[in-house]
Amino acid sequence: MLLVDDEQRILDALRRTLRSRFTIETAASGPEGLQILQDSLTQPEPIGVVVSDMMMPGMNGAEFLARAREIAPDAVRMVLSGQADLSSTIAAVNNADLFRFLTKPIEPAALTTALEAGLRQHELVIAERELLRSTLTGAVDVLVETLALASPLAYRRTARVRMLLTTVASTMGLADDWRLHVAAMLSQVGCIAVPAPVLEKVEKGAVLSPEDRRMYLGHPELAQQLLGRIPRLEEVADWIGGQVSDIDELTPGPREDSAHACFAAVSAFLAGYDVGLGLREIGRRLDESGRFDEPLIAAVLDAAQVLTPKGTPEEVKVAQIKPGMVLDQDVTTTTGLVLVRKGERVSEVLARRLQNFALSVGVQEPIKVLVLGG
């Protein structure tokens, strides 16, 4: 818990009152408080409640709490002030998302009750985030594995987005943003309505007929309509609905927040990659759109190497295929039906699917694969 007040005697009194119930950190100014809050993010238990005076020299409470929200958005923020003008109060409420506004003097019991409520609110925020990160992303992973059975080509496109976006997010310091994982996994769900021959043409960079082009370019909108019905996924649904499927439709626009920009840049890159544009040309178009900063564009271009995995070539039987391998040839049944295209990374579902086909129909063996290192 962090207490910020420019009067040291008040901080000392609050520490004496609260130290038996809470772990207390104090700061005599806004900048000092921000530094303590920033440092706590590296600790096993970061600061969960921030309480600030309003009228402080240099940086007032409204400014401090707004900055605190940017540094530690999960922390619960409160004001404890003896005086505050109306404009500062409004700014604190609107910009810092206050949990409570307390006035001095305050009885110790009332302050303790408010702080305990703040800690409970912080626990709820953390629990909801973990629910989104664990339960929701787990459910999405299962859904997408099912997509592999219904539309292998759509699943392969999903795997490609996931590999590229995971690498870019790590470079940009956004590896822990659950929205990027979910957006990657669901980005191609609308492709389930696109016939496989059309998706094959897209992957080969072939010219599409007007009808085929309409069907393909409609997949982001369909995905947005489906995902928009799921609570907490409205933002991700909007990202997916706005993804660029045709590099020629990458028009200038305002820069998005960092996570959205990562997803949008990866989508636009793949739209250019599909039609055979070189890395330099794709980078030029990303830059000219004005929507992405240079470090992000560089991260996307550097990450492109994951699209051509390098590994040890081997020939294996179906029973020896394991998740993580990359198919180095089309896999076909003994009757000539193509089951999986070259370049697909093997998942547990795909390995099981190939085993089932080998038992029921028969699969041409041996199969060329790449065994990736690490």
C-alpha positions as CSV (number, residue, x, y, z in Angstrom):
1,M,0.0,0.0,0.0
2,L,1.4,3.4,-1.0
3,L,0.5,6.6,0.9
4,V,1.5,10.0,-0.7
5,D,1.3,13.3,1.1
6,D,3.6,16.3,1.2
7,E,3.3,16.6,5.0
8,Q,5.7,14.2,6.7
9,R,3.8,14.4,10.0
10,I,0.7,13.1,8.3
11,L,2.6,10.2,6.7
12,D,4.1,9.3,10.1
13,A,0.7,9.4,11.8
14,L,-0.8,7.2,9.0
15,R,2.0,4.7,9.2
16,R,1.6,4.4,13.0
17,T,-2.2,3.9,12.6
18,L,-2.0,1.4,9.8
19,R,1.2,-0.6,10.1
20,S,-0.4,-3.3,12.3
21,R,-2.8,-4.2,9.5
22,F,-1.1,-3.3,6.2
23,T,2.3,-3.2,4.6
24,I,3.0,0.5,4.1
25,E,5.1,2.5,1.7
26,T,5.2,6.3,1.9
27,A,6.2,9.1,-0.4
28,A,6.4,12.9,0.3
29,S,5.7,13.9,-3.4
30,G,4.1,12.7,-6.6
31,P,7.4,11.9,-8.4
32,E,8.7,10.0,-5.4
33,G,5.5,8.0,-5.3
34,L,5.6,7.2,-9.0
35,Q,9.1,5.8,-8.6
36,I,8.1,3.6,-5.7
37,L,5.1,2.4,-7.7
38,Q,7.3,1.6,-10.7
39,D,9.9,-0.2,-8.6
40,S,7.1,-2.3,-7.0
41,L,6.2,-3.8,-10.3
42,T,9.3,-6.0,-10.2
43,Q,8.3,-7.4,-6.8
44,P,6.3,-10.7,-6.2
45,E,3.4,-8.6,-4.9
46,P,3.3,-5.1,-6.5
47,I,1.5,-2.3,-4.6
48,G,-2.2,-2.8,-4.8
49,V,-3.7,0.3,-3.3
50,V,-2.5,3.9,-3.7
51,V,-3.8,6.7,-1.5
52,S,-2.8,10.3,-2.3
53,D,-3.4,13.8,-0.9
54,M,-4.9,16.2,-3.4
55,M,-3.2,19.6,-2.8
56,M,0.6,19.0,-3.2
57,P,3.2,21.3,-4.6
58,G,4.7,20.5,-8.0
59,M,2.5,17.5,-8.9
60,N,-1.0,17.6,-7.4
61,G,-3.0,14.5,-6.5
62,A,-5.0,14.4,-9.7
63,E,-1.9,14.5,-11.8
64,F,-0.1,11.9,-9.7
65,L,-3.0,9.4,-9.7
66,A,-3.5,9.8,-13.4
67,R,0.2,8.9,-13.9
68,A,-0.1,6.1,-11.4
69,R,-3.0,4.6,-13.4
70,E,-0.7,4.5,-16.5
71,I,2.1,2.8,-14.5
72,A,0.0,0.3,-12.5
73,P,-3.5,0.1,-14.0
74,D,-4.4,-2.8,-11.6
75,A,-3.8,-0.7,-8.5
76,V,-6.8,0.8,-6.7
77,R,-6.6,4.5,-6.4
78,M,-8.0,6.8,-3.6
79,V,-7.8,10.4,-2.5
80,L,-7.4,11.4,1.2
81,S,-7.5,15.2,1.3
82,G,-8.5,18.0,3.6
83,Q,-9.1,20.4,0.8
84,A,-9.5,20.2,-3.0
85,D,-10.8,22.6,-5.6
86,L,-13.7,21.4,-7.8
87,S,-11.6,21.2,-11.0
88,S,-8.9,19.0,-9.4
89,T,-11.6,16.7,-7.9
90,I,-13.2,16.3,-11.4
91,A,-9.8,15.6,-13.0
92,A,-9.0,13.0,-10.3
93,V,-12.4,11.2,-10.8
94,N,-12.3,11.3,-14.6
95,N,-8.6,10.6,-15.3
96,A,-7.5,8.4,-12.4
97,D,-10.6,6.2,-12.1
98,L,-10.9,6.7,-8.3
99,F,-12.2,4.0,-6.0
100,R,-12.9,6.3,-3.0
101,F,-12.6,10.0,-2.2
102,L,-11.9,10.4,1.5
103,T,-11.7,13.6,3.5
104,K,-9.4,14.7,6.4
105,P,-9.7,14.3,9.3
106,I,-10.9,10.7,9.1
107,E,-11.4,8.3,11.9
108,P,-8.9,5.4,12.0
109,A,-11.7,2.8,11.8
110,A,-13.2,4.5,8.7
111,L,-9.8,4.7,7.0
112,T,-9.1,1.1,7.8
113,T,-12.5,0.0,6.4
114,A,-11.9,2.0,3.2
115,L,-8.4,0.5,2.7
116,E,-9.6,-3.0,3.3
117,A,-12.3,-2.4,0.7
118,G,-9.6,-1.2,-1.7
119,L,-7.6,-4.3,-1.2
120,R,-10.6,-6.5,-1.9
121,Q,-11.2,-4.5,-5.1
122,H,-7.6,-5.0,-6.1
123,E,-8.0,-8.8,-5.5
124,L,-11.1,-8.8,-7.7
125,V,-9.2,-7.0,-10.5
126,I,-6.4,-9.5,-10.4
127,A,-8.8,-12.4,-10.3
128,E,-10.6,-11.1,-13.3
129,R,-7.4,-10.7,-15.2
130,E,-6.3,-14.2,-14.4
131,L,-9.7,-15.5,-15.5
132,L,-9.3,-13.8,-18.8
133,R,-5.7,-15.0,-19.2
134,S,-6.2,-18.6,-18.1
135,T,-9.9,-19.6,-18.5
136,L,-10.8,-17.6,-21.6
137,T,-7.5,-18.1,-23.5
138,G,-7.7,-21.8,-22.6
139,A,-11.2,-22.0,-24.1
140,V,-10.1,-20.1,-27.2
141,D,-7.2,-22.6,-27.7
142,V,-9.6,-25.5,-27.6
143,L,-11.9,-23.8,-30.0
144,V,-9.1,-23.2,-32.5
145,E,-7.8,-26.7,-32.2
146,T,-11.3,-27.7,-33.2
147,L,-11.0,-25.3,-36.2
148,A,-8.1,-27.5,-37.3
149,L,-10.4,-30.3,-37.9
150,A,-13.1,-28.3,-39.7
151,S,-10.8,-26.2,-41.9
152,P,-7.1,-27.2,-41.9
153,L,-6.2,-24.2,-44.2
154,A,-7.8,-21.7,-41.8
155,Y,-6.0,-23.3,-38.9
156,R,-2.7,-23.0,-40.8
157,R,-3.3,-19.4,-41.4
158,T,-4.1,-19.0,-37.6
159,A,-0.8,-20.7,-36.7
160,R,1.1,-18.3,-39.0
161,V,-0.5,-15.3,-37.4
162,R,0.2,-16.7,-33.9
163,M,3.9,-17.4,-34.6
164,L,4.5,-13.9,-36.1
165,L,2.5,-12.0,-33.5
166,T,4.0,-13.9,-30.6
167,T,7.5,-12.9,-31.8
168,V,6.5,-9.3,-32.4
169,A,4.8,-8.9,-29.0
170,S,7.8,-10.3,-27.3
171,T,10.1,-7.8,-29.0
172,M,7.7,-4.9,-28.2
173,G,7.4,-5.9,-24.5
174,L,3.8,-7.0,-24.8
175,A,4.2,-10.8,-24.3
176,D,1.9,-10.8,-21.3
177,D,-1.0,-9.0,-23.1
178,W,-3.8,-11.7,-23.2
179,R,-5.6,-9.7,-25.9
180,L,-2.8,-10.4,-28.5
181,H,-2.9,-14.1,-27.8
182,V,-6.7,-14.3,-28.2
183,A,-6.7,-12.0,-31.3
184,A,-4.1,-14.2,-33.0
185,M,-5.9,-17.4,-32.3
186,L,-9.3,-16.0,-33.5
187,S,-8.1,-13.8,-36.3
188,Q,-9.0,-16.4,-39.0
189,V,-12.1,-17.9,-37.5
190,G,-14.2,-16.2,-40.3
191,C,-12.2,-18.2,-42.9
192,I,-14.2,-21.2,-41.9
193,A,-16.9,-19.8,-44.3
194,V,-14.4,-19.4,-47.1
195,P,-14.1,-22.5,-49.4
196,A,-10.8,-24.3,-49.2
197,P,-10.0,-23.7,-52.9
198,V,-10.3,-19.9,-52.4
199,L,-7.9,-20.0,-49.4
200,E,-5.5,-22.1,-51.4
201,K,-5.5,-19.4,-54.1
202,V,-4.9,-16.7,-51.5
203,E,-1.9,-18.6,-50.1
204,K,-0.4,-19.0,-53.5
205,G,-0.9,-15.4,-54.4
206,A,-3.2,-16.3,-57.3
207,V,-5.6,-13.7,-58.8
208,L,-9.1,-14.1,-57.3
209,S,-12.3,-13.8,-59.2
210,P,-14.6,-11.0,-58.0
211,E,-16.8,-13.5,-56.2
212,D,-13.9,-15.3,-54.6
213,R,-12.4,-12.0,-53.6
214,R,-15.7,-10.9,-52.0
215,M,-15.9,-14.1,-49.9
216,Y,-12.3,-13.9,-48.8
217,L,-12.3,-10.2,-47.9
218,G,-15.5,-10.8,-45.9
219,H,-13.9,-13.1,-43.3
220,P,-12.8,-10.3,-40.8
221,E,-16.4,-8.9,-40.7
222,L,-17.9,-12.3,-40.1
223,A,-15.4,-13.0,-37.3
224,Q,-16.3,-9.7,-35.7
225,Q,-20.0,-10.5,-35.8
226,L,-19.4,-13.9,-34.2
227,L,-16.9,-12.7,-31.5
228,G,-18.8,-9.5,-30.7
229,R,-21.4,-11.6,-28.9
230,I,-18.8,-12.9,-26.3
231,P,-18.5,-10.7,-23.2
232,R,-15.0,-9.2,-22.7
233,L,-14.1,-9.9,-26.3
234,E,-15.7,-6.8,-27.8
235,E,-12.3,-5.0,-28.1
236,V,-10.6,-8.0,-29.7
237,A,-13.5,-8.5,-32.0
238,D,-13.1,-4.9,-33.2
239,W,-9.4,-5.5,-33.9
240,I,-10.2,-8.6,-35.9
241,G,-13.0,-6.9,-37.8
242,G,-10.6,-4.1,-38.8
243,Q,-7.7,-6.3,-39.9
244,V,-6.3,-5.7,-43.3
245,S,-6.8,-8.6,-45.7
246,D,-5.7,-6.8,-48.8
247,I,-2.5,-4.8,-48.6
248,D,-3.9,-2.4,-51.2
249,E,-6.5,-1.4,-48.7
250,L,-3.9,-0.3,-46.1
251,T,-5.0,3.3,-45.9
252,P,-3.4,6.1,-43.8
253,G,-4.9,6.4,-40.3
254,P,-4.2,7.4,-36.7
255,R,-1.9,5.3,-34.6
256,E,-3.5,2.8,-32.4
257,D,-2.5,1.8,-28.8
258,S,0.5,-0.4,-28.8
259,A,-1.2,-3.8,-28.6
260,H,-3.7,-3.0,-31.3
261,A,-1.0,-1.6,-33.5
262,C,1.0,-4.9,-33.1
263,F,-2.0,-7.0,-34.3
264,A,-2.8,-4.5,-37.1
265,A,0.8,-4.4,-38.3
266,V,1.1,-8.2,-38.4
267,S,-2.2,-8.5,-40.3
268,A,-1.1,-6.0,-42.9
269,F,2.3,-7.6,-43.2
270,L,0.7,-11.0,-44.0
271,A,-1.7,-9.4,-46.5
272,G,1.4,-8.3,-48.4
273,Y,3.2,-11.6,-47.8
274,D,0.3,-13.5,-49.3
275,V,0.6,-11.7,-52.7
276,G,4.3,-12.1,-52.9
277,L,5.6,-8.6,-51.9
278,G,9.1,-8.4,-50.6
279,L,10.0,-7.4,-47.1
280,R,11.2,-4.0,-48.2
281,E,8.0,-3.2,-50.1
282,I,5.8,-4.3,-47.2
283,G,7.8,-2.2,-44.8
284,R,7.5,0.8,-47.1
285,R,3.7,0.4,-47.2
286,L,3.5,0.0,-43.4
287,D,5.5,3.2,-43.0
288,E,3.6,5.2,-45.5
289,S,0.3,4.4,-43.8
290,G,1.4,6.4,-40.8
291,R,-0.2,3.9,-38.5
292,F,2.9,2.2,-37.2
293,D,6.1,3.6,-35.6
294,E,9.5,2.5,-36.9
295,P,10.4,0.1,-34.0
296,L,7.2,-1.8,-34.6
297,I,7.8,-2.1,-38.4
298,A,11.3,-3.3,-37.8
299,A,10.0,-5.9,-35.3
300,V,7.5,-7.2,-37.8
301,L,10.1,-7.5,-40.6
302,D,12.6,-9.1,-38.3
303,A,10.0,-11.6,-37.1
304,A,9.2,-12.7,-40.6
305,Q,11.9,-15.3,-40.4
306,V,9.6,-17.5,-38.3
307,L,7.4,-18.0,-41.4
308,T,10.2,-20.1,-43.0
309,P,11.2,-22.4,-40.1
310,K,14.6,-24.1,-40.3
311,G,15.1,-27.5,-38.8
312,T,16.6,-30.9,-39.3
313,P,14.9,-32.8,-42.2
314,E,13.8,-36.3,-41.4
315,E,11.5,-38.9,-42.9
316,V,9.0,-40.4,-40.4
317,K,6.0,-42.7,-40.3
318,V,2.7,-41.3,-39.1
319,A,3.1,-42.9,-35.7
320,Q,6.4,-41.0,-35.2
321,I,4.9,-37.6,-35.9
322,K,5.0,-35.3,-32.9
323,P,3.6,-31.9,-32.0
324,G,6.1,-29.1,-32.9
325,M,7.4,-30.7,-36.1
326,V,6.8,-28.9,-39.4
327,L,5.5,-30.9,-42.4
328,D,8.0,-30.6,-45.3
329,Q,5.6,-32.0,-47.9
330,D,1.9,-32.4,-48.5
331,V,0.4,-35.3,-46.6
332,T,-1.9,-37.5,-48.7
333,T,-4.0,-40.6,-48.2
334,T,-3.2,-43.7,-50.2
335,T,-6.0,-42.7,-52.5
336,G,-4.4,-39.4,-53.3
337,L,-6.5,-37.1,-51.1
338,V,-4.5,-34.2,-49.6
339,L,-5.0,-34.1,-45.9
340,V,-2.5,-31.4,-44.9
341,R,-0.4,-29.0,-46.9
342,K,3.4,-28.6,-46.6
343,G,4.5,-26.0,-44.1
344,E,2.0,-26.7,-41.4
345,R,3.3,-27.1,-37.8
346,V,2.0,-30.2,-36.2
347,S,-0.3,-29.8,-33.2
348,E,-1.6,-32.6,-30.9
349,V,-5.0,-32.5,-32.8
350,L,-3.3,-32.7,-36.2
351,A,-1.1,-35.6,-35.0
352,R,-4.2,-37.5,-33.8
353,R,-6.0,-36.7,-37.0
354,L,-3.2,-38.1,-39.1
355,Q,-3.1,-41.2,-36.9
356,N,-6.8,-41.8,-37.3
357,F,-6.6,-41.5,-41.1
358,A,-3.6,-43.9,-41.2
359,L,-5.7,-46.5,-39.4
360,S,-8.9,-46.0,-41.3
361,V,-8.0,-44.9,-44.8
362,G,-4.2,-45.2,-45.1
363,V,-1.6,-42.4,-45.4
364,Q,1.4,-42.3,-47.8
365,E,4.6,-42.9,-45.9
366,P,7.3,-41.9,-45.1
367,I,6.5,-38.3,-44.5
368,K,9.2,-35.5,-44.8
369,V,9.2,-33.3,-41.7
370,L,11.4,-30.6,-40.2
371,V,12.4,-31.2,-36.5
372,L,12.9,-27.8,-35.0
373,G,15.6,-27.2,-32.5
374,G,14.9,-26.1,-28.9
